[in-house]
């Protein structure tokens, strides 16, 4: 139905993390987490957070672990407490936030009923797929499954127009793969071959659970993978997808029909209630392959593919055998998790995906005070000022490009905590009778809300994350930086923490998001959010050369012999971390103007506290399996290199810890990277 990030935690570890957080909250720096035997100039990642990682192994159900991940899990614990209370009653007015959130959670927690039903909730759709007899039936089923956000094989959503971001248009994405990305189907390295072999077994197992006998199930699995491989071969890889220009193909409805004439787009748009207005096709080559497969692949193959995509999407919401098999492949094999997270936590995550802003209202009422928002606003102001001073002081950028960069910075729109207006879910039919029906209702409502924006002026009050989310983002089309309430908790942010610590943690995150407006992707969008060049040729060349320095740096970072970061894949996030650390450090200095000198605490100077805060915020321990997945498809580097990578370029870090010029944490002057 949609990708869901699977996060896990043990109750004991959570309680321990909370107790330590309460002890340290008056300062913010967790001195006991530091490995004081390590040399900060040799391995700052170990120095800043090594003791915590040694004493807090990754919980069996998690793929990463740190205080930051523990804080994200604490958000879910807090939501659980809210939902336990709300779901204990049944007399709420229909359509109220309490009724919706309480009944959804109760239905998800009713494991006995879910297990009793088995595959029955999706049997009507499976029967429809089996009954298909014509190409027209296939196309109607594609539309039916798309309404459940099952991308078979494309996904259509509303997004701002790259060339007029004040207007919303339809965007058609290539999708429909069961493995993480195209490379898993086409690369020849042993780890990808092994993934394909395990995927074959997994698909056959799911088909078997759905009622197929073993030999036909394996044959169907082989047929399915061969079909998906054709889609993968026509798809862009992860590096190409990072280039906005590579996925910018605005076209008319008539041109779409010519691109894929074998598909009845008029019927599809009518079924989905879409206007035949200009739209964007991210991957024309993929759509051409889709068009070919419509006529050249037999009906039996399409039945197998559509049946698999339905089963694959529904598995987490069905009975235990489906849930267990889904976990065994995607979480245990691919991500390295050892056991499933508790049922209540999965239910919290499902509900956050389907009723996010209804749930968010309950969360912020209890856990996000107005004072926290005010302090964040002050920090954002100082970070923007630091970026302004940085742009003004660049010696490699011409005055004309600086003027446009400053104009873009001036139009940044910060969103903090939660939306100014909440989504109305009152018409969503949620009851305690059927968990699957609730998932369908929530999914259809979210998609209908999204598609209703097509052809309309952009509503820039909308958020792309729910309030309890422990994350942040930058949207280049609306030139906005967004910080949900869920990330504004220790160790990222605390009302009790000294400035050095808040600026070293959430301050770097703020700077990171600001700099996304000026990374290799964001720099292609102008002050109004349009995909349009605003650089002089010479300035653009200089910017790209500085970016290549970052590419080269991260290409040298290995997670194990033979597997290193793809510098081009992680370029944007690494520019964000590098600029974010520099900007946050400058903003910290700005925040101290007119104040008494910041204190030395536990023998750490304010500058040292700043850098340790970043090392602790990003101090994840990550399973090897997850690291391999990240290297392949995640634009973020693994945690260690998010810490040591940017800091090794900063003279302020070298000075703070008195590192010698030949230290491992100090890059040689001729290799030092500085983009902003």
Buried (B, 14 or more C-beta within 10 A) or exposed (E): BBEEEBBBBBEEBBEBBBEBBEEBBEBBBBBEBBBEEBBBBEBBBBBBBBBBBEEBEBBBBBBBBBBBBBBBBBBBBBBBEBBEEBBEEEEBEEBEBBBBBBBBBBBBBBBEBBEEBBBEBBEEBBEBBEEBEEBEBBBBBBBBBBBBBBBBBBBBBBBBBBBBBBBBBBBBBBBBBBBBBBBBBBBEEEBBEEBBEBBBBBBBBBBBBBEBEEEEBBBBBBBBBEBBBBBBEBBBBBBEBBBBEEBBBBBEBEBBBEBBEEBBBEEBBEBBEBBBBBBBBBBBBBBEBBBBBBEEBEEEBBBBBBBBBBBBBBBBBBBEBBBBBBBBBBBBBBBBBBBBBBEBBBBBBBBBBBBBBBBBBBBBEEBBEEEBBEBBEEBBBBBBBBBBEBBEEBEBBEEEBBEBBBEBBEBBEBBBBBBEEBBEBEEBBBBBEBBBBBBBBBBBBBBBBBBEBBBEEBEBEBBEBBBBBBBBBBBBBBBBBBBBBBBBBBBBBBEEBBBBBBBBBBBBBBBBBBBBBBBBBBBBBBBBBBBEEBBBEEBBEBBBEBBBBBBEBBBEBEBEEEBBBBBBBBBBBBBBBBBBBBBBBBBBBBBBEEEEEBEEBEEBBBBBBBBBBBBBBBBBBBBEBBBBBBBBBBBBBBBBBBBBBBBBBBEBBBEBBEBEEEBEBBBEEEEBBBBB
